[in-house]
Amino acid sequence: MRNGGYLRPEGMIFYRLEVFILKISTKGRYGLTIMIELAKKHGEGPTSLKSIAQTNDLSEHYLEQLVSPLRNAGLVKSIRGAYGGYILGDEPASITAGDIIRVLEGPISPVEVLENEEPAKRELWIKIRDAVKEVLDSTTLEDLASYTDGDQEAYMFYI
């Protein structure tokens, strides 16, 4: 069937409705990992990407590519020297997951809102987009760095 529809055995036509909830690529995931590790060591001095890569079993080379846009955005600062590395550009409580995802992934838009769509559906997509933004913008690095498995209920978001 065209346009995403399919036939059921009874002969009725159904249409799939695909909602593209925000999909975070490895750039966003590993970028969050870098930032969480820096937040955990906040105030202890610079942390090398090598140590973050080893701790999380990630490619140091890939982390080097990700830290550049984070540095350009002011989210991290680089410290040169034998004991150099990276530190957060601000307090962990002042940096949100949304800040990091926007730098590495671009604008947060889990659903493409079409102007010619029915008003009810368009409103639904906007609500989904706003809910995702709210979760990302209200979750700080401090929250993520201090998270323990016992905190699971604190991060139960209903959209």
C-alpha positions as a LaTeX table, in Angstrom:
\begin{tabular}{lrrr}
\hline
Residue & $x$ (\AA) & $y$ (\AA) & $z$ (\AA) \\
\hline
Met1 & 0.00 & 0.00 & 0.00 \\
Arg2 & 1.13 & 3.55 & $-0.60$ \\
Asn3 & 1.45 & 6.30 & 2.02 \\
Gly4 & 2.33 & 3.90 & 4.82 \\
Gly5 & $-0.97$ & 2.02 & 4.75 \\
Tyr6 & $-1.37$ & $-1.71$ & 4.84 \\
Leu7 & $-4.20$ & $-4.22$ & 4.39 \\
Arg8 & $-5.42$ & $-6.35$ & 7.23 \\
Pro9 & $-6.92$ & $-9.78$ & 6.55 \\
Glu10 & $-10.42$ & $-8.32$ & 6.93 \\
Gly11 & $-9.69$ & $-6.03$ & 3.96 \\
Met12 & $-9.62$ & $-2.84$ & 6.05 \\
Ile13 & $-6.87$ & $-0.31$ & 5.39 \\
Phe14 & $-4.85$ & 0.95 & 8.35 \\
Tyr15 & $-2.19$ & 3.63 & 8.31 \\
Arg16 & 0.99 & 3.67 & 10.32 \\
Leu17 & 1.60 & 6.85 & 12.20 \\
Glu18 & 5.32 & 7.28 & 12.73 \\
Val19 & 6.35 & 9.69 & 15.44 \\
Phe20 & 10.05 & 10.42 & 15.44 \\
Ile21 & 10.90 & 10.75 & 19.09 \\
Leu22 & 14.26 & 12.37 & 19.58 \\
Lys23 & 16.95 & 9.90 & 18.65 \\
Ile24 & 20.27 & 10.67 & 20.23 \\
Ser25 & 23.27 & 9.57 & 18.14 \\
Thr26 & 26.60 & 8.44 & 19.54 \\
Lys27 & 27.71 & 12.09 & 19.36 \\
Gly28 & 25.09 & 13.07 & 21.90 \\
Arg29 & 25.50 & 9.97 & 24.03 \\
Tyr30 & 29.29 & 10.15 & 24.21 \\
Gly31 & 29.16 & 13.93 & 24.64 \\
Leu32 & 26.92 & 13.45 & 27.67 \\
Thr33 & 29.39 & 10.85 & 28.94 \\
Ile34 & 32.26 & 13.34 & 28.69 \\
Met35 & 30.27 & 16.01 & 30.48 \\
Ile36 & 29.03 & 13.69 & 33.24 \\
Glu37 & 32.58 & 12.48 & 33.90 \\
Leu38 & 33.80 & 16.09 & 34.11 \\
Ala39 & 30.92 & 16.93 & 36.45 \\
Lys40 & 31.80 & 13.99 & 38.73 \\
Lys41 & 35.35 & 15.37 & 39.03 \\
His42 & 34.32 & 19.03 & 39.20 \\
Gly43 & 36.67 & 20.98 & 41.44 \\
Glu44 & 39.39 & 18.31 & 41.35 \\
Gly45 & 41.31 & 19.77 & 38.41 \\
Pro46 & 41.51 & 18.80 & 34.75 \\
Thr47 & 40.47 & 15.37 & 33.51 \\
Ser48 & 42.08 & 13.84 & 30.42 \\
Leu49 & 40.02 & 12.45 & 27.58 \\
Lys50 & 42.22 & 9.36 & 27.78 \\
Ser51 & 40.98 & 8.63 & 31.30 \\
Ile52 & 37.34 & 9.21 & 30.28 \\
Ala53 & 37.82 & 6.93 & 27.26 \\
Gln54 & 39.40 & 4.19 & 29.38 \\
Thr55 & 36.79 & 4.44 & 32.16 \\
Asn56 & 33.91 & 4.17 & 29.69 \\
Asp57 & 35.58 & 1.91 & 27.10 \\
Leu58 & 35.26 & 4.53 & 24.33 \\
Ser59 & 37.50 & 5.74 & 21.54 \\
Glu60 & 39.73 & 8.58 & 22.70 \\
His61 & 40.00 & 9.79 & 19.10 \\
Tyr62 & 36.20 & 10.06 & 18.83 \\
Leu63 & 35.97 & 11.91 & 22.15 \\
Glu64 & 38.56 & 14.41 & 20.85 \\
Gln65 & 36.25 & 15.19 & 17.93 \\
Leu66 & 33.31 & 15.75 & 20.29 \\
Val67 & 35.07 & 17.96 & 22.80 \\
Ser68 & 35.85 & 20.64 & 20.19 \\
Pro69 & 32.24 & 21.83 & 19.71 \\
Leu70 & 31.70 & 21.60 & 23.48 \\
Arg71 & 34.75 & 23.83 & 23.99 \\
Asn72 & 33.62 & 26.27 & 21.30 \\
Ala73 & 30.23 & 26.53 & 23.03 \\
Gly74 & 31.94 & 27.30 & 26.35 \\
Leu75 & 30.67 & 24.14 & 28.02 \\
Val76 & 34.22 & 22.89 & 28.66 \\
Lys77 & 37.61 & 24.56 & 28.99 \\
Ser78 & 40.90 & 22.98 & 28.03 \\
Ile79 & 43.91 & 23.13 & 30.32 \\
Arg80 & 47.31 & 22.68 & 28.69 \\
Gly81 & 50.35 & 21.04 & 30.19 \\
Ala82 & 51.56 & 17.74 & 31.56 \\
Tyr83 & 48.63 & 17.55 & 33.97 \\
Gly84 & 46.20 & 19.16 & 31.58 \\
Gly85 & 42.86 & 18.02 & 30.33 \\
Tyr86 & 39.35 & 19.42 & 30.47 \\
Ile87 & 37.16 & 21.05 & 33.07 \\
Leu88 & 33.57 & 22.23 & 32.91 \\
Gly89 & 33.02 & 25.75 & 31.63 \\
Asp90 & 30.43 & 26.38 & 34.36 \\
Glu91 & 29.00 & 24.78 & 37.49 \\
Pro92 & 27.39 & 21.34 & 36.95 \\
Ala93 & 24.07 & 22.76 & 38.19 \\
Ser94 & 24.16 & 25.40 & 35.43 \\
Ile95 & 24.66 & 23.07 & 32.45 \\
Thr96 & 21.70 & 21.04 & 31.22 \\
Ala97 & 21.44 & 17.94 & 29.09 \\
Gly98 & 19.62 & 20.16 & 26.59 \\
Asp99 & 22.64 & 22.47 & 26.31 \\
Ile100 & 24.88 & 19.53 & 25.46 \\
Ile101 & 22.48 & 17.84 & 23.04 \\
Arg102 & 21.86 & 21.10 & 21.15 \\
Val103 & 25.60 & 21.66 & 20.67 \\
Leu104 & 26.25 & 18.12 & 19.43 \\
Glu105 & 22.98 & 17.17 & 17.72 \\
Gly106 & 21.47 & 20.49 & 16.69 \\
Pro107 & 18.01 & 21.80 & 17.57 \\
Ile108 & 15.76 & 19.56 & 19.63 \\
Ser109 & 12.93 & 18.70 & 17.30 \\
Pro110 & 11.73 & 15.13 & 17.80 \\
Val111 & 8.77 & 15.59 & 15.47 \\
Glu112 & 8.56 & 17.53 & 12.24 \\
Val113 & 5.53 & 19.80 & 12.55 \\
Leu114 & 3.90 & 20.39 & 9.18 \\
Glu115 & 1.88 & 23.52 & 8.58 \\
Asn116 & $-0.77$ & 21.76 & 6.50 \\
Glu117 & $-1.40$ & 19.08 & 9.13 \\
Glu118 & $-4.68$ & 18.80 & 11.00 \\
Pro119 & $-4.68$ & 21.22 & 13.95 \\
Ala120 & $-5.18$ & 18.44 & 16.53 \\
Lys121 & $-2.18$ & 16.46 & 15.25 \\
Arg122 & $-0.05$ & 19.58 & 14.93 \\
Glu123 & $-0.86$ & 20.43 & 18.57 \\
Leu124 & 0.11 & 16.89 & 19.63 \\
Trp125 & 3.50 & 17.13 & 17.89 \\
Ile126 & 4.15 & 20.48 & 19.52 \\
Lys127 & 3.29 & 19.05 & 22.96 \\
Ile128 & 5.67 & 16.13 & 22.39 \\
Arg129 & 8.45 & 18.50 & 21.29 \\
Asp130 & 7.89 & 20.75 & 24.30 \\
Ala131 & 7.83 & 17.81 & 26.73 \\
Val132 & 11.15 & 16.47 & 25.41 \\
Lys133 & 12.69 & 19.94 & 25.63 \\
Glu134 & 11.40 & 20.33 & 29.19 \\
Val135 & 13.00 & 17.06 & 30.30 \\
Leu136 & 16.35 & 17.86 & 28.67 \\
Asp137 & 16.37 & 21.47 & 29.87 \\
Ser138 & 15.43 & 20.60 & 33.45 \\
Thr139 & 18.03 & 17.82 & 33.83 \\
Thr140 & 21.37 & 19.27 & 34.91 \\
Leu141 & 24.83 & 17.73 & 34.87 \\
Glu142 & 24.68 & 17.83 & 38.65 \\
Asp143 & 21.56 & 15.61 & 38.50 \\
Leu144 & 23.23 & 13.18 & 36.10 \\
Ala145 & 26.58 & 13.07 & 37.92 \\
Ser146 & 24.96 & 12.37 & 41.29 \\
Tyr147 & 22.48 & 9.81 & 39.96 \\
Thr148 & 22.43 & 6.37 & 41.56 \\
Asp149 & 20.28 & 3.37 & 40.70 \\
Gly150 & 18.18 & 4.10 & 43.78 \\
Asp151 & 17.13 & 7.44 & 42.22 \\
Gln152 & 15.12 & 5.73 & 39.48 \\
Glu153 & 11.77 & 7.21 & 40.56 \\
Ala154 & 13.23 & 10.74 & 40.44 \\
Tyr155 & 13.77 & 10.34 & 36.69 \\
Met156 & 10.40 & 8.86 & 35.76 \\
Phe157 & 9.03 & 11.29 & 33.19 \\
Tyr158 & 5.57 & 10.94 & 31.79 \\
Ile159 & 4.98 & 12.44 & 28.38 \\
\hline
\end{tabular}
